[in-house]
Structures are given as structure tokens and as C-alpha cells.
Amino acid sequence: MIKNRIEAGKQLGEKLFKLIKEEECIVLAIPRGGVVVGNEIAKKLDCNLDVVVSKKITPSSSPEYAIGAITFDGTIYTGPYWKQFSNEPYFENEIEEKKIEVKRRLNEYRGNEKYQLNGKNVILVDDGIATGATVFVLLKWLSKLDIKQIILAIPVIPFHTNEQLISHVDKIITILNPKEFSAVGEFYSEFEQVSDKEVIEILKNYKQP
């Protein structure tokens, strides 16, 4: 059991400190909970913290069920059940609406959609992963860039999702890899909602593009 997101970030920061040493890196956190975790990592590594956003794509018949995800530039990850739902009415609208929402949130958090990541070690951070759709699409987006290495730092990843992610990154740093999993929050003693205001306050401490 992990106490809270701050403690998770500190534990991951210690592990990454031994791994990264003095190499130049940047922490890319997924809002909102991932920013709290990423803040602790960035402080430990004395590096910059930025945010990156993706949104789940869900069918209208199952609005909580992620069959894929999208980034601000239109990069799409399609999960194993994509074809089963992609012919539903209004599905194209769902994709466009989620892309617009990603752009809106990016502009709210960082003011623009420009990233300067070439040649850097990128540490992608969230407070936990379930199916991994929002992370898979971000890894697909990052793979288009000239990045030195991609390290995934996540406090909680289900064992089967971890196995799926291994081939998509250079390293995975985690705390818990449960084989039985229902929700990220069950592995935290404290897992309250993180507000947009808290995210923006954290980001004020870092240099944004």
C-alpha cells in the first residue's frame, strides 16, 4: 500500500536518481494526479516538469470503457475492441470532441502545444495505470520524436499491463505490480481528487515552453 501521491513520487524519485545520475532529462506528467507524483520526481532529479495530455476514446454505449485514446496532434491508439465499436453512430464525433478537449486542457495547463524533447531522456509519469490506453497513445506520440530514451515511471501498474508496455519503452520504474487489480485507488491509503488549480500551481515552479 502506498500512502499518497507525494510518497509515491518520492519513492520513484529515489529509484530514478540511481538510474539517471547526471543525464539530462525531463519529467512529462499526465494530469491531474500524475503531476503531483511527477513534481516529487522532478525535485529529486533537479529537472524540469511539464505536462502531456491524452483522452480516452469511448463508445456511446459504454462511456466509461476505453477502446482507444487520442493526443493533441491526432495520434490515436486503438485497443483490441476498437473495430467492435468504431462503426457506432457519432463515433467520429467522439474522436473529434476528445481531440478538442485535449487541446483545451493543454492550453489551460501550459499555454501551447509546442514541445522541445529531441535528444532528451523523457520520464513519463502518472499516478497509476489500469488498461493503459492513455499511456499507450502518449508512447506512440513520443515514438515519432527524436528522444534519447523513454522511461515510464508509474507507482501502480497491473502485471498484465506492465508486460504489454515493456516493449514500448526503454525502462519501466514502478512500486507495485499487482496481479489482481480493480482500480488504482485501492493501492493508496489517500487518493483524493487533484484539482486543476493544484496542477497549475505546481507547474508555476517550472519553466514552460
C-alpha positions as CSV (number, residue, x, y, z in Angstrom):
1,M,0.0,0.0,0.0
2,I,1.3,3.5,-0.9
3,K,0.5,6.4,1.5
4,N,-0.3,9.0,-1.2
5,R,0.9,10.5,-4.5
6,I,3.6,12.6,-2.8
7,E,5.1,9.4,-1.2
8,A,4.8,7.6,-4.5
9,G,6.8,10.4,-6.2
10,K,9.5,10.3,-3.6
11,Q,9.9,6.5,-3.9
12,L,10.1,6.7,-7.7
13,G,12.4,9.7,-7.5
14,E,14.9,7.6,-5.4
15,K,14.8,4.8,-7.9
16,L,15.3,7.1,-10.8
17,F,18.1,9.1,-9.1
18,K,20.2,6.0,-9.1
19,L,19.3,5.2,-12.7
20,I,19.6,8.7,-14.4
21,K,22.5,10.1,-12.4
22,E,23.6,13.3,-14.2
23,E,21.9,12.7,-17.6
24,E,19.7,15.5,-18.9
25,C,16.0,14.6,-18.5
26,I,12.5,16.0,-18.4
27,V,9.5,14.7,-16.5
28,L,6.4,14.6,-18.5
29,A,3.4,14.1,-16.2
30,I,-0.1,13.2,-17.1
31,P,-2.7,15.4,-15.3
32,R,-4.0,15.5,-12.8
33,G,-2.7,13.0,-10.3
34,G,0.5,12.4,-12.3
35,V,1.6,16.0,-11.8
36,V,1.7,15.5,-8.0
37,V,3.8,12.4,-8.5
38,G,5.9,14.0,-11.2
39,N,6.6,17.1,-9.0
40,E,8.4,14.9,-6.4
41,I,10.4,13.1,-9.1
42,A,11.4,16.4,-10.8
43,K,12.5,17.9,-7.5
44,K,14.7,14.8,-6.7
45,L,16.3,14.8,-10.2
46,D,16.6,18.6,-10.3
47,C,15.0,18.7,-13.8
48,N,12.1,20.3,-15.5
49,L,8.5,19.2,-15.2
50,D,6.0,19.5,-18.0
51,V,2.6,18.0,-18.7
52,V,1.2,16.0,-21.6
53,V,-2.4,15.2,-22.1
54,S,-4.4,12.4,-23.8
55,K,-8.0,11.4,-23.6
56,K,-9.7,8.0,-23.7
57,I,-12.0,7.3,-26.6
58,T,-15.1,5.6,-25.5
59,P,-18.2,4.2,-27.3
60,S,-21.5,6.0,-26.7
61,S,-23.0,2.7,-25.5
62,S,-20.2,2.3,-22.8
63,P,-19.0,5.8,-21.9
64,E,-16.6,4.5,-19.2
65,Y,-15.0,1.9,-21.4
66,A,-11.7,2.9,-23.1
67,I,-11.3,1.4,-26.5
68,G,-8.6,3.8,-27.5
69,A,-7.1,7.2,-26.8
70,I,-6.0,10.4,-28.6
71,T,-3.4,13.1,-28.3
72,F,-3.5,16.8,-29.2
73,D,-1.9,16.2,-32.7
74,G,-4.4,13.5,-33.6
75,T,-2.2,10.5,-32.7
76,I,-4.6,7.6,-32.0
77,Y,-4.1,4.4,-30.1
78,T,-6.7,1.7,-31.0
79,G,-7.2,-1.0,-28.5
80,P,-8.3,-4.6,-29.2
81,Y,-12.0,-3.8,-29.2
82,W,-11.8,-0.7,-31.5
83,K,-13.3,-2.3,-34.5
84,Q,-16.2,-3.7,-32.5
85,F,-17.4,-0.1,-31.6
86,S,-15.9,2.1,-34.4
87,N,-19.0,1.8,-36.6
88,E,-21.3,3.2,-34.0
89,P,-23.2,6.3,-34.8
90,Y,-21.5,9.5,-33.7
91,F,-18.2,7.7,-33.2
92,E,-16.3,10.2,-35.4
93,N,-17.8,13.0,-33.3
94,E,-16.4,11.3,-30.2
95,I,-12.9,11.3,-31.6
96,E,-13.1,15.0,-32.6
97,E,-14.6,16.1,-29.3
98,K,-11.8,14.3,-27.4
99,K,-9.1,15.9,-29.5
100,I,-10.6,19.3,-28.9
101,E,-10.7,18.6,-25.1
102,V,-7.1,17.5,-25.1
103,K,-6.1,20.8,-26.8
104,R,-8.2,22.8,-24.4
105,R,-6.6,21.2,-21.3
106,L,-3.1,21.6,-22.7
107,N,-3.6,25.3,-23.3
108,E,-5.1,25.6,-19.8
109,Y,-2.1,23.9,-18.2
110,R,0.8,25.1,-20.3
111,G,-0.4,27.7,-22.8
112,N,0.6,26.0,-26.0
113,E,1.2,22.7,-27.8
114,K,4.9,23.0,-28.6
115,Y,7.4,20.6,-27.1
116,Q,11.2,20.5,-27.3
117,L,12.1,16.9,-26.4
118,N,14.6,15.9,-29.0
119,G,17.7,14.3,-27.6
120,K,16.4,14.2,-24.1
121,N,15.6,11.4,-21.6
122,V,11.9,11.6,-21.1
123,I,10.3,10.2,-17.9
124,L,6.6,9.7,-18.5
125,V,4.7,9.8,-15.2
126,D,1.2,9.1,-13.9
127,D,-0.2,8.1,-10.5
128,G,-1.3,4.7,-11.8
129,I,-2.3,2.7,-14.9
130,A,-5.3,0.4,-15.4
131,T,-5.8,-0.6,-19.1
132,G,-3.1,1.8,-20.2
133,A,-4.9,3.4,-23.2
134,T,-3.9,7.0,-22.3
135,V,-0.3,5.9,-21.8
136,F,-0.1,3.8,-25.0
137,V,-1.2,6.7,-27.1
138,L,1.4,9.0,-25.5
139,L,4.1,6.5,-26.1
140,K,3.0,6.3,-29.7
141,W,3.3,10.1,-29.9
142,L,6.7,10.1,-28.3
143,S,8.0,7.4,-30.7
144,K,7.6,10.0,-33.5
145,L,10.2,12.3,-31.8
146,D,14.0,12.0,-31.6
147,I,14.1,11.1,-28.0
148,K,17.2,9.6,-26.3
149,Q,15.2,7.2,-24.2
150,I,11.7,6.9,-22.7
151,I,11.3,5.8,-19.1
152,L,7.9,5.0,-17.8
153,A,7.6,5.8,-14.0
154,I,4.3,4.7,-12.6
155,P,3.6,3.8,-8.9
156,V,1.0,1.1,-9.7
157,I,0.7,-1.0,-12.9
158,P,-1.2,-4.3,-13.2
159,F,1.1,-7.2,-14.0
160,H,-0.5,-7.9,-17.4
161,T,-0.4,-4.2,-18.4
162,N,3.2,-4.0,-17.4
163,E,4.0,-6.9,-19.7
164,Q,2.3,-5.2,-22.6
165,L,4.2,-2.0,-22.0
166,I,7.7,-3.4,-21.7
167,S,8.4,-3.5,-25.4
168,H,7.3,0.2,-25.9
169,V,9.7,1.8,-23.5
170,D,13.4,1.6,-22.6
171,K,12.7,1.1,-18.9
172,I,9.7,0.8,-16.5
173,I,10.1,2.0,-12.9
174,T,7.3,1.1,-10.6
175,I,6.4,0.3,-7.0
176,L,3.6,-2.2,-7.2
177,N,2.8,-4.7,-9.9
178,P,-0.4,-6.4,-8.7
179,K,-1.7,-9.5,-10.5
180,E,-5.2,-8.8,-9.1
181,F,-6.4,-5.3,-9.9
182,S,-9.7,-3.4,-10.0
183,A,-8.7,0.3,-9.6
184,V,-5.6,2.4,-9.0
185,G,-7.1,4.0,-5.8
186,E,-7.2,0.7,-3.9
187,F,-3.4,0.7,-3.7
188,Y,-3.3,4.1,-2.0
189,S,-4.2,5.0,1.6
190,E,-5.0,8.5,0.4
191,F,-6.3,9.1,-3.1
192,E,-8.3,12.3,-3.1
193,Q,-9.1,14.2,-6.3
194,V,-6.4,16.6,-7.6
195,S,-7.8,20.0,-8.9
196,D,-6.8,21.9,-12.0
197,K,-5.8,24.7,-9.6
198,E,-3.3,22.5,-7.9
199,V,-1.8,21.3,-11.2
200,I,-1.4,24.9,-12.4
201,E,0.2,25.9,-9.0
202,I,2.8,23.1,-9.3
203,L,3.6,24.0,-12.9
204,K,4.3,27.6,-11.9
205,N,7.5,26.3,-10.3
206,Y,8.9,25.1,-13.6
207,K,10.0,26.6,-16.9
208,Q,7.3,26.1,-19.5
209,P,7.8,26.4,-23.3
